[in-house]
Amino acid sequence: MVLVLDTRFLLTHTFPPTEDDRRKLRDFSSKIAREGLIIPPVVIAEFMRLAGPRIGREAAEARLRLWISTCAKVPEVGEEESFIAGRMALSYRRVPLADILIGAVAKSLRASVVSDDPHFFELGVKTLWYK
């Protein structure tokens, strides 16, 4: 099974709200690391934008590179994904473009997104969350 990591997951993994969440995330992460993990390019940009001010650019990049070097891949977003995203953008005008791009990558791979973001439900994309 292929799983697409969303920015919400990477942020929650980096900044767990509670100690209980930290334990759940550790267990969940070890389980999903056995799957094919994908980090869309837009997720890298979003994570850097949101985590960078809190932990610094170097630390944000290091966290992403650790995921990429151990268990995740960054796909190229090509023609197919772009047209899927365009169709979704026409139909779901209030959904943020980043979520549409993530959803398009997931749909093109027939994958689930690791997120609790309700936009993916709206887009008809399957999700999975650590809780």
Secondary structure by P-SEA (a helix, b strand, c coil): cbbbbcaaaaaaaaccccaaaaaaaaaaaaaacccbbbbcaaaaaaaaaaccccccaaaaaaaaaaaaacbbbbbbbcaaaaaaaaaaaaacccccaaaaaaaaaaaaacbbbcccccccccccbbbbccc
